[in-house]
């Protein structure tokens, strides 16, 4: 039996995966930091507007960075190399940030 001939695109996938993983991981880590800040910040008293604005800013930044990670993953060339588990943490952070943002008392 002879070995099957490898596809020429398969040789570049390892390097391409590493090159695409760097921005995706950095965007996900930034989203995680802002999401953690938004979730753990507690107002000192019921009308603490500064804390509420900080929570809102953290949620906005988390949504921005997680959304960028998801948009990066939606590119066909990226999706071909990196499957859906790569974007799952960013999607989860996006969902947590949106839920936190919606549940901020007005």
NUKOL-211156 format. One line per 4 residues: number of its first residue (from 0); their letters; for each residue z, x, y of N, C-alpha, C. Coordinates in steps of 0.2 Angstrom, whole numbers. Layout:
NUM) a) Z/X/Y/Z/X/Y/Z/X/Y | ...
//
This chain:
0) xxxx) 0/4/-6/0/0/0/0/4/6 | -4/2/11/-4/6/17/1/3/22 | 3/7/27/7/4/32/3/0/37 | 5/-6/40/1/-9/45/1/-5/51
4) xxxx) -5/-6/54/-6/-3/61/-2/-6/66 | 3/-2/70/7/-5/75/2/-7/81 | 5/-12/84/1/-15/90/3/-10/96 | -2/-9/100/-1/-4/105/4/-6/110
8) xxxx) 5/-12/111/10/-14/116/17/-13/114 | 18/-13/107/25/-12/104/28/-5/106 | 24/0/107/26/7/109/30/7/116 | 27/3/120/30/3/127/36/-2/128
12) xxxx) 37/-6/123/43/-11/124/50/-8/125 | 51/-3/122/58/0/122/59/2/129 | 54/6/132/55/9/139/55/3/144 | 51/-2/143/50/-8/147/57/-12/147
16) xxxx) 59/-13/141/66/-16/141/71/-13/145 | 72/-6/144/77/-3/148/76/-3/155 | 69/-3/157/68/-3/165/69/-10/167 | 68/-15/163/69/-22/166/77/-24/165
20) xxxx) 80/-21/160/87/-23/159/92/-20/165 | 90/-15/169/94/-12/174/95/-18/180 | 89/-20/183/90/-25/188/93/-32/185 | 92/-34/179/94/-40/177/102/-39/176
24) xxxx) 104/-34/173/111/-33/172/115/-32/179 | 112/-28/184/115/-28/190/116/-34/194 | 111/-39/193/111/-45/196/116/-50/193 | 117/-49/186/122/-53/183/129/-51/184
28) xxxx) 130/-44/185/136/-42/187/138/-44/194 | 133/-44/199/135/-46/206/137/-53/205 | 133/-57/202/135/-64/201/141/-65/198 | 143/-61/193/150/-62/190/155/-60/195
32) xxxx) 154/-55/199/160/-53/204/161/-59/209 | 155/-62/211/156/-67/216/159/-73/213 | 157/-75/207/159/-81/204/167/-80/202 | 169/-74/200/176/-73/199/180/-74/205
36) xxxx) 177/-71/211/181/-72/217/181/-80/219 | 176/-83/218/176/-90/220/181/-94/215 | 181/-93/209/185/-96/204/193/-95/205 | 194/-88/207/201/-86/207/204/-87/214
40) xxxx) 201/-89/219/203/-90/226/207/-96/226 | 213/-96/229/217/-103/229/219/-103/237 | 218/-109/240/220/-110/246/228/-110/247 | 230/-107/253/237/-106/254/241/-113/255
44) xxxx) 237/-118/258/240/-124/260/234/-129/260 | 235/-136/260/229/-140/259/224/-140/264 | 225/-138/270/220/-137/275/217/-130/276 | 218/-126/272/216/-119/273/209/-118/273
48) xxxx) 206/-119/279/198/-119/279/196/-112/278 | 199/-106/279/197/-100/278/196/-99/270 | 201/-101/267/200/-100/259/194/-104/257 | 193/-111/259/188/-115/257/181/-112/259
52) xxxx) 181/-109/265/174/-105/267/173/-99/262 | 178/-96/260/178/-90/256/175/-92/249 | 178/-98/246/176/-100/240/169/-102/240 | 167/-106/246/160/-108/247/155/-102/247
56) xxxx) 157/-97/251/153/-91/251/152/-87/245 | 158/-87/241/157/-84/234/153/-88/230 | 153/-94/230/149/-98/226/141/-97/228 | 140/-97/234/133/-96/237/131/-90/234
60) xxxx) 134/-84/235/132/-78/233/131/-78/225 | 135/-81/221/135/-81/214/128/-85/212 | 127/-90/215/121/-94/214/115/-90/216 | 115/-86/221/110/-82/224/108/-77/219
64) xxxx) 113/-73/217/112/-67/212/110/-70/205 | 113/-75/203/112/-78/196/105/-81/196 | 103/-84/202/96/-87/202/91/-82/202 | 92/-76/206/87/-71/206/87/-68/199
68) xxxx) 92/-67/195/92/-65/188/87/-70/184 | 88/-76/185/85/-81/181/77/-81/183 | 76/-80/189/69/-80/192/66/-74/189 | 69/-68/189/66/-62/186/64/-63/179
72) xxxx) 69/-66/175/68/-67/168/62/-72/167 | 61/-77/172/55/-82/171/48/-79/171 | 48/-73/174/41/-70/174/39/-68/167 | 32/-70/166/30/-70/159/30/-63/156
76) xxxx) 29/-58/160/30/-51/157/37/-49/155 | 42/-52/159/49/-50/157/51/-54/151 | 49/-60/151/51/-65/145/48/-62/138 | 42/-59/139/39/-56/133/43/-51/130
80) xxxx) 46/-47/134/50/-41/132/57/-43/131 | 60/-47/135/67/-49/134/68/-56/133 | 71/-57/127/72/-64/125/77/-68/129 | 79/-74/127/83/-79/131/90/-76/131
84) xxxx) 93/-73/126/100/-70/126/101/-66/132 | 96/-63/135/97/-58/141/99/-62/147 | 96/-68/148/98/-72/154/103/-77/153 | 106/-78/147/111/-83/146/117/-82/150
88) xxxx) 120/-76/151/126/-75/155/124/-77/162 | 119/-75/165/117/-77/172/117/-84/172 | 114/-88/167/113/-95/168/120/-98/167 | 125/-95/163/132/-98/163/135/-97/170
92) xxxx) 134/-91/173/138/-90/179/135/-95/184 | 128/-96/184/125/-101/189/128/-108/188 | 129/-110/182/132/-116/181/140/-117/183 | 143/-111/182/150/-111/184/151/-111/192
96) xxxx) 147/-107/195/147/-107/202/145/-114/205 | 140/-117/202/138/-124/205/144/-129/204 | 147/-129/198/152/-133/197/158/-132/202 | 160/-126/203/165/-124/208/163/-126/215
100) xxxx) 157/-125/217/155/-127/223/155/-134/224 | 153/-138/219/153/-145/220/161/-148/220 | 165/-145/217/172/-147/216/177/-145/222 | 174/-141/227/178/-139/233/180/-145/237
104) xx) 186/-146/238/189/-152/242/186/-152/249 | 184/-158/251/181/-158/258/186/-160/263
//
